[in-house]
Amino acid sequence: MDKPRSYNPFDGPALEPAPLPGRTERPRPPMPPAAIHAAPLSVQAYADILATARAFYETGLGNGETTHWPCLDEYWTWLRKEITAVTGYANQGKSRFILSVMLMKAAVSGWRFCVFVPENEEEFYVEMAEMLIGCTANLKYPQRRMAWQQLQDALEWLYEHFTVVTAPEGATPAQLLDAFTLQAAQRTYDAVLIDPWNQLTHDFQSREDLYLSQQFSLLKRYAIRHDVAVLVTAHPAGDVKSKEGKLLVPNAYSISGGKMWANKFDNVMAVFRPSFPEPEVQMWVHKIKKQGRVGKPGMLELKYDVFTNRYAPEIGDKRNPLCGTAWDSTTESPALKGSSWDGNKPRAGLPPSQFDQPTAPAPFAVAAQAPAGMRFGADTTTKHF
């Protein structure tokens, strides 16, 4: 395996300050290896500062982009160059929630995503198709089952908007980002997802907080360099319960190394189901770094509809943004106060895609054909976060 490319922004010759006039300098100790490769520092030019300020003032450039869900926009919106952590207890829907938000952005804005989902590689495209169409592909439920042509059309569209990268055993965060970079050279992506963090290999010899600080800085530099939003899901280190034995809302500090998750991420959210397996869901926003531009801390109450694999808010019109789109097979599901099902809506109105067929970079791979049934990589971890 080739050595991963370095993400150190300070590669280059070291800076040596000029000696003061009339003063004899003492011999200096040798510079540490990292400093030897430091690049010349620079400062922002006033013209660049003025151009950025004018773009924000006149066009709002620098504000988050809508999720197409007004109730969610109040708390969190899409902003490129930011890294967002999403946590939640096992099997309570944190992955499904963030995937549903990504699907809305793809369906309405035409965004494209590169995703690492080792716990869900085999079912990813079919489950996303069920969410997109609003009914199941499972033959166990014939009354709510989509037509094969609907599934095939949805898979084709999903394959053009979501690329699944699968990692070999022992892959590190840096190697995964290299794989994302190789894919970005072939296709333009707007965001990437790592779901979950603990399925990568994390090998640190001493302090966990120093390791996480380095890795999260790596994620941030990647987001800035490639002008993408980065999403990472992470499990809490364990169940956090009150004195009465009830689960408490997880937050950044619930994750192993929590201080760094809280400090280094721009945004931190949690998906919590207080009466699991009941459908009530709480989406907690614990941290928003750029309040006023991206959102604000708070809690949004939702309800998960198992019939459509969608979330609906408990406020407003109580509809998921995918309801009523060209892909939708149901105007409203039974759980969303309706009962009408229509599987004959035409496929129209979604943004076209100009993707070429992908070429899989070794040692990583992407789903070669839509969509599932074969695993290209192995799950691995040395430490749970």
GIBEL-V30241 format. One record per backbone hydrogen bond with DSSP energy under -0.5 kcal/mol. NH is the residue of the N-H (numbers start at 1). CO is the residue of the C=O. Records with the same first field share a line. If there is no record, write none. Layout:
NH = CO + CO
This chain:
9 = 7
11 = 8
14 = 36
17 = 15
23 = 20
25 = 23
35 = 32
36 = 32
37 = 33 + 34
38 = 35
49 = 45
50 = 46
51 = 47
52 = 48
53 = 49
54 = 50
55 = 51
56 = 52
57 = 53
58 = 54
59 = 55
60 = 55 + 56
61 = 55
62 = 63
63 = 60
64 = 293
65 = 78
72 = 69
73 = 69
74 = 70
75 = 72
76 = 72
78 = 65
81 = 228
82 = 79
84 = 230
85 = 267
86 = 232
87 = 269
88 = 234
92 = 89
97 = 93
98 = 94
99 = 95
100 = 96
101 = 97
102 = 98
103 = 99
104 = 100
105 = 101
106 = 102
107 = 103
108 = 104
109 = 105
110 = 105 + 106
111 = 105
113 = 161
114 = 191
115 = 163
116 = 193
117 = 115
119 = 195
120 = 117
124 = 120
127 = 123
128 = 124
129 = 125
130 = 126
131 = 127
132 = 128
133 = 129
134 = 130
135 = 130
136 = 144
141 = 138
144 = 141
145 = 142
146 = 136
151 = 147
152 = 148
153 = 149
154 = 150
155 = 151
156 = 152
157 = 153
158 = 154
159 = 155
160 = 156
161 = 157 + 158
162 = 158
163 = 113
164 = 162
165 = 115 + 163
166 = 365
171 = 168
176 = 172
177 = 173
178 = 174
179 = 175
180 = 176
181 = 177
182 = 178
183 = 179
184 = 180
185 = 181
186 = 183
187 = 183
189 = 187
190 = 112
191 = 112
192 = 229
193 = 114
194 = 231
195 = 116 + 193
197 = 233
199 = 196
200 = 197
201 = 171
203 = 201
204 = 202
211 = 207
212 = 208
213 = 209
214 = 210
215 = 211
216 = 212
217 = 213
218 = 214
219 = 215
220 = 216
221 = 217
222 = 218
223 = 219
224 = 220
225 = 221
226 = 222
227 = 223
228 = 223
229 = 190
230 = 82
231 = 192
232 = 84
233 = 194
234 = 86
237 = 254
241 = 239
242 = 246
245 = 242
248 = 240
254 = 251
255 = 251 + 252
256 = 385
258 = 255
260 = 257
261 = 257
262 = 258
263 = 259
264 = 260
265 = 261
266 = 83
267 = 83
268 = 287
269 = 85
270 = 284
271 = 87
272 = 270 + 282
274 = 272
276 = 273
278 = 275
281 = 302
282 = 272
283 = 300
284 = 270 + 282
285 = 298
286 = 268 + 284
287 = 268
289 = 266
291 = 288 + 289
292 = 295
293 = 290
294 = 290
295 = 290
296 = 75
298 = 285
300 = 283
302 = 281
303 = 312
304 = 279
305 = 310
306 = 304
308 = 305
309 = 305
310 = 305
312 = 303
314 = 301
318 = 315
323 = 320
325 = 322
328 = 325
329 = 133
332 = 340
336 = 333
337 = 334
338 = 333
342 = 329
348 = 346
351 = 107
365 = 166
367 = 164
378 = 167
380 = 199
